[in-house]
Amino acid sequence: MEKTLFIFIIISFTTILSCGNDNNTTVPKQENDKNKKETSKTNFVDSKKCKALFVMMEDRSGSTSDHRKLSKQDYSELIHSFMDKNYGQFAVRVIGNPRPDEREFYILRIKPFKNYITVPKSSNAKMSEIQAAINKNKKIKAENENIQKQNEERVNNFIENVISKHIIAYKPYKRDLTDIEEALSHLQIKTSEAIFKNHPIDVLIISDGKHDATHLKHKLIYNPKNEVYLHLIGWKDKSVFSKINKIDEYDSFDSFIEAYEETNHCNK
C-alpha cells in the first residue's frame, strides 16, 4: 500500500513538472512571433521584375477582318500587364501599308525600380546600423514611388499621343494593302537586338498574315537571332515561323490578355 502510494506521488509530481515545462517553452515562441511581427514592419521587399522586350504588331488594313481592331483601353491593359512584371521596352507598330515615315516601331520605355539594401539582423549589428539601413530604404521607397509615377505618365502620354494618333487612327499609304514582308523584316531586326539577348522577348502579332502588297515570289520568313515567345491571333500560314520554338495561338485579344496576365518569363 505504501509502495503504491509512493509511486502515485512520483507520477503526479513528474506530470506537474512536464506541464510546467510545456508552458515555459511557449513563452519564448510567443516572444519570437512578436519580435518577428515587429521586424516585418521594417522589411523592404524588391519586386521581382526583369528587363524585357514586348513587341506588338496589329494589322489595321481593311483587307483583314478576322479580328476586331484594338481600342485605347486594350492597349492600356496590355501595357500595364507588361509593367506589372517587367521593365524595359514596349514596341508597337501597324501592319498594313504604312507611309515610309511610319514604318518604324514606336517605343515606350519603362524605367526599373531601385533595389532595396539589406537590413542587418539585430543579433549581428548595432541599432544605429539597422536604423541607417531602414532610413535608406525609406528614401529608396520614395524614389520608387516617383519612378512609378513617371512610368504612369509615360504610359498615358504614349497612349494619347502615339497609340491614338499613329495606331488607332492609322490610314494606309496609297492603297489599302497588307505588306507583311516589310513588317516581318522590321520585326526581325527589332527582336534581334543584342541588348535583349538574355532577356525575355514576347511578340504579339494580330493579323491574318496574308501578304498582298507586292507580287511576292519568295516565301516569307521570320528568324530572329534572339529567342522569342511568339503569340498569334488570326495568322493563317504558320510555316513563316518554322524556326520559332515557342508559339501560342489565340482566337481573340481577350483570350491572349487573360493568358498573358498569368505568365511571367522573368528568371529573377
C-alpha positions in Angstrom: 0.0 0.0 0.0 2.8 2.4 1.0 4.7 1.4 -2.2 1.7 2.1 -4.4 1.1 5.5 -2.7 4.8 6.4 -3.3 4.6 5.5 -7.0 1.4 7.6 -7.4 3.1 10.6 -5.8 6.1 10.3 -8.1 4.0 10.1 -11.2 1.9 13.1 -10.2 5.0 15.2 -9.5 6.5 14.2 -12.8 3.3 15.2 -14.6 3.3 18.6 -13.0 6.9 19.3 -13.9 6.2 18.2 -17.5 3.2 20.6 -17.8 5.2 23.4 -16.4 8.0 22.8 -19.0 5.5 22.9 -21.8 4.1 26.2 -20.6 7.6 27.7 -20.2 8.5 26.8 -23.9 5.5 28.6 -25.3 6.6 32.0 -23.9 9.8 32.3 -26.0 7.8 31.2 -29.0 5.3 34.0 -28.4 8.1 36.5 -27.9 9.7 35.3 -31.1 6.5 35.7 -33.1 6.1 39.2 -31.6 9.6 40.1 -32.5 9.2 38.7 -36.0 6.0 40.7 -36.4 7.7 43.9 -35.2 10.7 43.2 -37.5 8.4 42.6 -40.5 7.3 46.2 -40.3 10.8 47.3 -41.4 11.2 44.8 -44.3 11.6 46.2 -47.8 11.0 43.6 -50.5 12.1 44.1 -54.0 9.6 43.5 -56.7 10.5 40.5 -59.0 10.8 42.4 -62.3 13.3 41.9 -65.1 14.4 43.7 -68.2 12.2 42.6 -71.1 11.0 43.4 -74.6 7.4 43.3 -75.7 6.8 43.8 -79.4 3.3 44.1 -80.8 2.1 44.4 -84.4 -1.5 45.0 -85.2 -3.0 44.6 -88.7 -5.1 47.8 -89.3 -5.6 47.3 -93.0 -9.1 46.9 -94.4 -8.2 43.6 -96.1 -8.2 41.7 -92.8 -11.4 41.2 -90.9 -10.8 38.1 -88.8 -10.3 40.1 -85.6 -11.5 43.3 -84.1 -9.4 46.4 -84.1 -8.0 47.2 -80.6 -9.0 50.2 -78.6 -7.0 52.5 -76.3 -8.4 50.5 -73.4 -7.0 47.3 -74.9 -3.5 48.9 -75.3 -3.6 50.3 -71.8 -4.5 46.9 -70.3 -1.7 45.2 -72.2 1.0 47.8 -71.3 0.0 47.8 -67.6 0.2 44.0 -67.6 3.7 44.2 -69.0 4.6 46.8 -66.4 3.4 44.6 -63.5 6.2 42.1 -64.1 8.8 43.8 -66.3 10.6 47.0 -67.2 12.4 47.7 -70.5 10.7 48.4 -73.8 7.2 48.1 -75.2 7.4 48.4 -79.0 4.4 48.7 -81.3 3.6 49.4 -85.0 0.9 48.7 -87.5 0.8 46.0 -90.2 -0.7 47.3 -93.4 0.8 49.6 -96.0 2.1 52.5 -93.8 3.8 55.6 -95.1 7.6 55.5 -95.2 7.8 57.6 -92.0 5.5 55.3 -90.1 7.4 52.0 -90.7 9.4 52.1 -87.5 8.4 50.8 -84.1 7.1 53.3 -81.6 8.9 52.7 -78.4 7.7 53.1 -74.8 10.5 52.7 -72.2 9.6 51.6 -68.7 12.1 52.6 -66.0 13.2 50.0 -63.4 12.8 50.4 -59.7 15.8 50.7 -57.5 16.7 47.7 -55.3 16.4 48.0 -51.5 19.5 47.4 -49.4 19.6 44.5 -46.9 18.7 45.5 -43.3 21.2 43.9 -40.9 19.9 41.4 -38.4 19.7 42.7 -34.8 21.9 40.0 -33.5 24.8 40.9 -35.8 24.6 44.7 -36.0 24.3 47.8 -33.9 21.0 49.5 -33.6 22.4 52.6 -35.4 23.4 50.4 -38.4 19.9 48.9 -38.6 18.2 52.3 -38.4 20.5 53.7 -41.0 19.6 50.9 -43.4 15.9 51.4 -42.7 16.2 55.1 -43.4 18.0 54.4 -46.6 15.2 52.1 -47.7 12.6 54.6 -46.9 14.4 57.0 -49.3 14.5 54.3 -52.0 10.8 53.6 -51.4 10.1 57.3 -52.1 12.2 57.2 -55.2 10.5 54.1 -56.5 7.1 55.7 -55.9 8.3 58.7 -58.0 9.6 56.2 -60.7 6.1 54.6 -60.7 4.5 58.0 -61.2 6.9 58.8 -64.1 6.1 55.4 -65.7 2.4 56.1 -65.5 2.8 59.5 -67.0 4.8 57.9 -69.9 2.2 55.3 -70.5 -0.6 57.9 -70.5 1.3 60.1 -72.9 2.2 57.1 -75.1 -1.4 56.0 -75.4 -2.8 59.5 -76.1 0.0 60.8 -78.4 1.2 57.6 -80.1 -1.3 54.8 -79.9 -4.3 57.1 -80.6 -2.7 59.1 -83.4 -0.5 56.5 -85.2 -2.1 53.1 -84.5 -5.8 53.6 -83.9 -6.1 56.5 -86.4 -3.9 54.7 -88.9 -4.7 55.2 -92.6 -3.0 53.1 -95.3 -0.5 54.8 -97.6 -1.8 54.9 -101.2 -3.7 51.6 -101.3 -5.3 49.5 -98.6 -2.8 46.6 -98.7 -1.0 44.4 -96.2 2.7 44.5 -96.5 3.6 41.5 -94.3 7.1 41.2 -95.8 8.1 44.7 -94.7 6.6 44.2 -91.3 8.4 41.0 -90.6 11.6 42.5 -91.8 11.4 45.2 -89.2 10.2 42.7 -86.6 13.3 40.5 -87.2 15.6 43.5 -86.7 13.9 44.6 -83.6 13.8 41.2 -81.9 17.4 40.5 -82.8 18.8 43.4 -80.8 21.8 42.4 -78.7 20.6 44.4 -75.7 17.8 41.8 -75.2 19.9 38.7 -75.9 19.5 37.2 -72.4 16.1 38.8 -71.6 12.5 37.7 -72.2 11.1 38.8 -75.6 7.3 38.5 -76.2 6.0 39.1 -79.7 2.2 39.5 -80.3 1.0 39.6 -83.9 -2.6 40.3 -84.7 -3.1 39.6 -88.5 -4.2 37.0 -90.9 -0.7 37.1 -92.3 -1.8 37.4 -95.9 0.7 39.4 -97.9 -0.8 41.4 -100.8 1.3 44.5 -101.2 3.6 43.1 -103.9 3.8 40.1 -106.2 5.9 38.2 -103.7 7.8 35.4 -105.4 9.8 34.2 -102.4 8.5 32.7 -99.1 8.0 34.9 -96.1 10.3 34.1 -93.1 10.9 35.3 -89.6 14.1 34.1 -88.0 15.4 36.4 -85.2 18.8 35.9 -83.5 17.3 36.0 -80.0 14.8 33.6 -78.6 11.2 34.9 -78.5 7.8 33.8 -77.2 5.5 34.3 -80.2 1.8 34.9 -79.8 -0.5 34.8 -82.8 -4.1 36.0 -83.3 -5.7 35.2 -86.7 -2.5 34.1 -88.6 -3.1 31.6 -91.4 0.2 30.2 -92.7 2.4 29.4 -89.7 5.2 28.0 -91.8 6.6 31.5 -91.8 7.7 30.8 -88.2 9.1 27.4 -88.8 12.3 28.3 -86.9 10.4 29.6 -83.8 10.1 27.0 -81.0 7.6 28.8 -78.7 4.3 29.7 -80.5 0.9 30.2 -78.9 -2.3 30.9 -80.8 -5.4 32.7 -79.5 -8.8 33.2 -81.0 -9.0 36.8 -79.7 -7.1 39.5 -77.9 -9.2 38.9 -74.8 -8.0 35.3 -74.7 -4.4 36.4 -75.1 -4.5 39.1 -72.4 -6.1 36.6 -69.9 -3.3 34.1 -70.5 -0.5 36.8 -70.6 -1.5 38.2 -67.2 -0.8 34.7 -65.7 2.6 34.4 -67.4 5.9 35.6 -66.2 9.1 34.8 -68.1 11.3 36.7 -65.7 14.0 34.4 -64.3 14.9 36.5 -61.2 
